[in-house]
């Protein structure tokens, strides 16, 4: 995590490294807003409930195993509890970055490749958005409905 241009998954991993153990999570969470920062890996500009991507990654991380996945799960639990105390009535959930960095790191990818990997995985969505925008030039949010040919039947 030495790059000056770190991205959210890198920052989320750095936060886990800084926290170090689940017991330190509440104090770390309390310090961030007091210091004018944000609690890296929690809250999302669009998803006001649990981000569906983070739910999938939260399930995937323990399947891959390892101390980093265990730490991320325990820190998430304690951070959500602490955030609920700090901001009652505002549910802040782990965002996609909290576990994304963990999962990608568990796959053996160097943090310097996180951003190119995420960009590559988003190309299909960006392409779909461009095609939708070309059909209707009004500014829109891309739909999640597949308009292409149906997926081939599974083999076997």
N, C-alpha and C positions, 0 to 999 in steps of 0.2 A: 504494500500500500504506500509506495513512495512517490507515485506519480502526483504531480500538482493538479492534474486534471482528473481527479477521481470522480467516479460516477456513483450513483446511489447504491448498487450492490457492493461496491468497494467500501463505501462509507458504512454500510450496515455491518460488513465483516469487521471493519476497524472498530465499530462500536462494540461488537461482541468481544473482540480482543481486549478493548479497554475495560469493559465490565469484568471480564475474567471468570466470574463465578455467579451463579444465580442469586446468592445472597447480597451481592453488591448492586443488583439491578435497581431496586427501589431508590437507593441514594443517587445513582447515576441518572435515573429518570427525573428525579426532583431537581437536580442541578442544571439540566439542559435549559428548560424555559427560564429559570432564574438568571442564567448567564446570557439570555437573549438568543439562545439557539433553539433548534427543534429536536424532537426526540426521533432520531434517525431510525427508519424502519417502521414507523407508526403513523397512521393517518394517511389519507389519500384525498387528493383534490376532487376526484369524481366519485369514488365509492364511499358512501357514508355508512355502509354496513360492511361486513367482511368482504373483501375483494375475492371474487371466485378464483382468481389465479393464485392468490396466497393460500387459499384453502387447499388447493391441489399440491402446491409446493410444501406446505406444512405436513401433508400426508407422505410426500415423497422423501423428504429429508430423513426421517427415522428409518425408512425402508433401506436407505443407503447406509445408515448406521454411522457410528463414530462419535467421538466426544463433541465435535462441533455441532452436530445435529442435536445432541442431548442438551448442550448449552443453549442453543437457539430456542428450543422448546421451553425450557425452564425460564429463560429470560423473558420470552414472550408472555408467559403466564404471569410472572411477577410485574412486568411492565404494564400490562393491561390493568391489573389490579391497582397499581399505583396511579396510572392515568385516570382511572375512575374516581379515585380519591381527590386528585388534583382538579379535575374538571367534571364534577357531578352533572349528570344529564347529557353529557356529550360522550358518546361511545367512540373511543379511538381503538381501532383494531390494527393488528400487524398488517403492513402493506406488502405488496408483492416483493419488494426489495429485501425484506427481512430474511426470508428463506431462499430467495433466488440466488444470492451470493453463496449461501451455504451449499445448496444443491450443485451449483456449477463448480464450486471448489471441491466438493466430494467426488465429482467426475474427473478431477485431476487437471482442470483448466487453470492456467495461470491468470491471476487477476487482471493482467494487462490485456487479456483477450475477452474479458467480460463484455465490454461495450460492443466490440465487433460481433460477438456471438448474439447478443440481444438484437442488434440492428439486423443481422442476417435473418433471425427468426421473425422479424416484423415485416420483411419485404413483401410477403404475400398479402398482408393486411394493407400495407401502403399501396400496393398495386391495385387491390380491389377498390380502395378509396379513389384512386386516380380514375379508374374505369367508371365508377359511379358518378364522379364529378364531371366526367366527359359527357355522360348521358344527360345530366341535369346540372347546369352550371351554378345553381343556387348553392350557397355554402351549407353543407350538411354534415352530420356525424355519420360515419359509415355504418351501414346496417350489418348485422351479424348473420343475416339469412344467406345461405348459399344459393346462388342463382346459376351455378355451373352444372355440368353433368353429374349424375349421382355417382357416389363412390363405387368402385368395383366390389363385387361380392368377395368375401374372404376366401382364401384358398383352403382346400381340404374339406 
